[in-house]
Amino acid sequence: MPAEQGAAAEATLMSGQRVRTRLLAGERLAGAWLSLGSSIAAEIAAGAGFDWLLFDLEHGTSEYSELLYQLQAISAFPTASIVRVPAIDASIFKRILDLGAHGLMIPQVASAEQARLCVDFARIPPQGIRGAAQTTRASGYGLHYEQYLRDANSAIILLAQIESRQGVANADAIAAVNGIDALFVGPTDLGVDLGTSLKDPDGEFRASILAVADAAKRHGKAAGVLVRNLEQARGYAELGYSVIALGSDRGLIASGMRANVAALGGLHVARAQPNLKAVSKVAL
């Protein structure tokens, strides 16, 4: 392989390998949620300095063609791209990874069997059963295909979402699966499944998030979560969560717009009393 092709392959895989290494070492990684399908929003977020960005194909508005533009938009930055898939499906995993995403987040993982399927579908043989193609974006359209085959498995990041009582009960077995790098709590779905309000996150909810963090730590994996404010982020960090996403493009725009409307609605400007003599002179 020519030297320049090897350099291109290294650049393609570098962000994924670096972030995966830091993740498994327990370093704190700052992330953000991207739901709007906007390549401009992706570029802004990457430029802000996040370690990783989540492109949401489950609850977001992106199509696969828009995902391509978003991945291209952040390619100049050392930010890892994680895509949340809508389902555990080999064809979906393959298509997204072929586009050059650095990793996948899989929703509603509730058993070790499901976790093993995720690994099988995401990794190239012999570690998995993901099919290979020579001219994908991930392999530089064939320019560094051999290096991609050799190094991709060490660079792909897999995060299993724990979003149900069953998932919490099986968190230890899920974390034990080789190839799963992190357990990522989905607070909204988990709270709904537990019948617990996120405004009162004690009792079973707190016990659940502690159980997930403990399971991840026992098996040398990371624990992650999406939070809405800094207070929540601090609380989860104190419980051992290191992969933390704070806010989303959709939420930030919505809250920012509402805050500006409220600010303008409450705007009161002291007005000086007009000088009637001066006004009358101008009128004449």
C-alpha positions in Angstrom: 0.0 0.0 0.0 1.5 3.4 -0.9 2.4 5.6 2.1 -0.2 8.3 1.3 -2.9 5.7 1.3 -1.8 4.4 4.7 -1.8 7.9 6.0 -5.4 8.4 4.8 -6.5 5.1 6.5 -4.9 6.2 9.7 -6.7 9.6 9.6 -10.0 7.9 8.9 -9.7 5.5 11.9 -7.9 7.8 14.3 -10.8 9.6 15.9 -12.6 6.3 16.6 -9.5 4.6 18.0 -8.6 7.5 20.2 -12.0 8.0 21.6 -12.6 4.3 22.2 -9.2 4.0 24.0 -10.1 7.0 26.2 -13.6 5.6 26.9 -12.3 2.2 28.0 -9.7 4.0 30.2 -12.5 5.7 32.1 -11.8 9.2 30.9 -14.6 11.7 30.9 -15.9 12.3 27.4 -18.1 15.3 26.5 -20.8 14.7 23.9 -23.9 16.2 22.4 -27.1 14.9 20.7 -27.9 15.9 17.1 -31.5 15.2 16.1 -32.2 17.7 13.4 -30.3 16.1 10.5 -28.4 19.4 9.9 -24.8 19.2 8.6 -24.4 22.9 9.7 -25.4 22.0 13.3 -23.0 19.0 13.2 -20.1 21.3 12.0 -20.9 23.8 14.7 -21.0 21.1 17.4 -17.7 19.5 16.3 -16.1 22.9 16.1 -17.2 23.6 19.7 -14.8 20.8 20.8 -17.0 17.9 21.8 -15.2 14.5 22.1 -18.2 12.7 20.4 -21.4 13.5 18.7 -24.6 11.4 18.6 -26.5 11.4 15.3 -30.0 10.2 16.2 -31.7 7.9 13.6 -34.1 6.6 16.2 -36.0 9.7 17.3 -34.2 12.3 15.1 -35.2 13.5 11.6 -32.2 12.3 9.7 -32.3 10.1 6.6 -29.2 8.1 5.5 -28.4 10.7 2.8 -28.4 13.5 5.4 -26.3 11.4 7.7 -23.6 11.3 5.0 -23.5 15.1 4.9 -23.2 15.3 8.6 -20.3 12.9 8.8 -18.6 14.8 6.0 -19.2 18.1 7.9 -17.3 16.9 11.0 -14.5 15.0 9.2 -12.1 17.9 9.7 -12.4 17.7 13.5 -11.0 15.1 16.0 -14.6 14.3 17.0 -16.0 10.7 17.1 -19.3 10.1 15.3 -21.7 7.8 17.0 -25.0 6.9 15.3 -28.0 5.7 17.2 -29.7 3.1 15.1 -33.5 2.5 15.1 -33.2 -1.3 15.6 -30.8 -4.2 15.9 -30.5 -5.0 12.2 -27.4 -6.2 10.4 -28.2 -4.2 7.2 -28.6 -1.0 9.2 -25.4 -1.5 11.1 -23.5 -2.3 7.9 -24.9 0.7 6.0 -24.0 3.2 8.7 -20.5 1.9 9.3 -19.8 1.8 5.6 -20.6 5.5 5.6 -17.7 6.0 7.9 -19.3 6.4 11.3 -17.0 5.7 14.2 -19.5 3.8 16.3 -23.1 2.9 17.0 -25.5 3.3 19.9 -28.1 0.6 20.1 -31.4 1.3 21.9 -33.3 -1.1 24.1 -30.6 -3.7 24.7 -32.1 -5.9 27.3 -30.1 -9.2 27.2 -26.7 -10.6 26.6 -28.0 -12.3 23.5 -29.0 -9.0 22.0 -25.6 -7.5 23.0 -23.8 -10.3 21.2 -25.9 -9.7 18.1 -24.9 -6.1 18.2 -21.2 -7.1 18.3 -21.6 -9.7 15.5 -23.4 -7.2 13.2 -20.9 -4.4 13.8 -17.5 -6.2 13.6 -15.7 -7.7 10.7 -14.8 -11.4 10.8 -13.4 -13.1 12.8 -14.8 -10.9 15.6 -18.2 -10.6 13.9 -20.2 -11.3 10.8 -20.4 -7.8 9.2 -20.1 -8.0 5.5 -17.2 -6.1 3.7 -17.2 -4.0 0.6 -14.1 -2.5 -1.0 -15.3 0.8 -2.2 -17.2 2.3 0.7 -16.5 5.7 2.3 -15.2 4.0 5.4 -12.4 2.4 3.4 -11.6 5.6 1.4 -13.5 4.2 -1.5 -11.1 1.4 -1.8 -7.8 3.3 -1.4 -7.1 1.8 2.0 -9.4 -1.2 2.1 -6.8 -3.7 3.5 -5.9 -1.4 6.4 -9.6 -0.8 7.2 -10.1 -4.6 7.4 -7.1 -4.9 9.7 -7.9 -1.9 12.0 -11.7 -1.3 11.9 -12.6 -3.6 14.8 -10.2 -1.8 17.2 -11.8 1.5 16.2 -15.5 0.8 16.2 -17.3 2.0 19.3 -20.4 0.2 20.6 -22.7 1.6 23.2 -25.6 -0.5 24.5 -28.5 1.5 25.8 -30.1 0.3 29.0 -33.7 1.6 28.9 -35.8 -0.9 30.7 -36.2 -2.9 34.0 -35.1 -6.0 32.1 -32.0 -4.2 30.8 -31.1 -3.2 34.3 -31.5 -6.7 35.6 -29.2 -8.0 32.8 -26.8 -5.1 32.9 -24.0 -7.3 34.3 -24.4 -9.9 31.6 -24.6 -7.2 28.9 -21.4 -5.5 30.1 -19.6 -8.8 30.1 -20.1 -9.2 26.3 -16.7 -8.7 24.6 -17.1 -5.9 22.1 -19.6 -3.8 24.0 -17.7 -0.7 25.1 -20.2 1.1 27.3 -23.6 0.9 28.9 -25.6 4.0 28.1 -28.7 4.8 30.2 -31.7 6.2 28.4 -33.3 8.1 31.3 -36.6 8.9 29.6 -37.4 5.4 28.5 -36.0 3.9 31.7 -38.2 6.2 33.8 -41.2 5.3 31.7 -40.6 1.6 32.0 -40.1 1.9 35.8 -43.1 4.2 36.2 -40.9 6.8 37.8 -40.9 10.6 37.1 -37.6 12.1 36.2 -38.4 15.0 38.4 -38.3 12.6 41.4 -35.4 10.3 40.4 -35.1 8.4 43.7 -36.0 4.9 44.7 -36.0 2.3 41.9 -34.7 4.8 39.3 -31.6 5.7 41.4 -31.0 2.1 42.3 -31.2 1.2 38.6 -28.6 3.8 37.4 -26.3 2.8 40.2 -26.6 -0.9 39.2 -25.8 0.0 35.6 -22.7 2.0 36.6 -21.5 -0.8 38.9 -22.0 -3.4 36.1 -20.0 -1.3 33.7 -17.2 -0.8 36.2 -17.0 -4.5 37.1 -16.3 -5.4 33.5 -14.0 -2.5 32.5 -16.6 -0.7 30.5 -17.8 2.8 30.6 -21.2 4.1 31.8 -22.9 6.9 29.8 -26.0 9.0 29.9 -27.8 12.0 28.2 -28.6 14.9 30.6 -30.4 18.1 30.3 -28.4 20.4 32.5 -25.1 20.7 34.4 -26.6 19.7 37.7 -27.7 16.4 36.3 -24.3 15.9 34.6 -22.5 16.5 37.9 -24.8 14.1 39.7 -24.2 11.3 37.2 -20.4 12.0 37.2 -20.4 11.5 40.9 -22.1 8.1 40.4 -19.3 6.9 38.0 -20.7 8.0 34.6 -18.0 9.2 32.3 -19.6 9.4 28.8 -22.0 12.3 29.2 -24.0 14.1 26.6 -25.3 17.5 27.6 -28.3 18.7 25.6 -29.3 18.4 21.9 -29.4 20.7 19.0 -33.2 20.5 19.0 -33.5 21.2 22.7 -30.9 24.0 22.7 -32.7 25.8 19.8 -36.1 25.3 21.5 -35.0 26.5 24.9 -33.0 29.3 23.5 -35.8 30.6 21.4 -38.3 30.4 24.3 -35.8 32.2 26.6 -35.4 35.0 24.1 -39.1 35.4 23.6 -39.6 35.6 27.4 -36.7 38.1 27.7 -38.1 40.4 25.1 -41.6 40.0 26.5 -40.4 41.3 29.8 -38.3 44.1 28.4 -39.1 47.4 30.0 -37.3 50.5 28.9 -37.5 53.7 30.9 -38.6 56.5 28.5 -37.6 60.1 29.0 -40.4 62.6 29.1 -40.6 64.5 25.8 -39.5 68.2 25.8 -42.7 69.8 24.5 -41.1 73.2 23.8 -38.5 71.6 21.7 -41.1 69.6 19.9 -43.2 72.6 19.2 -40.2 74.5 17.8 -39.4 71.7 15.4 -43.1 71.5 14.3 -43.1 75.2 13.5 
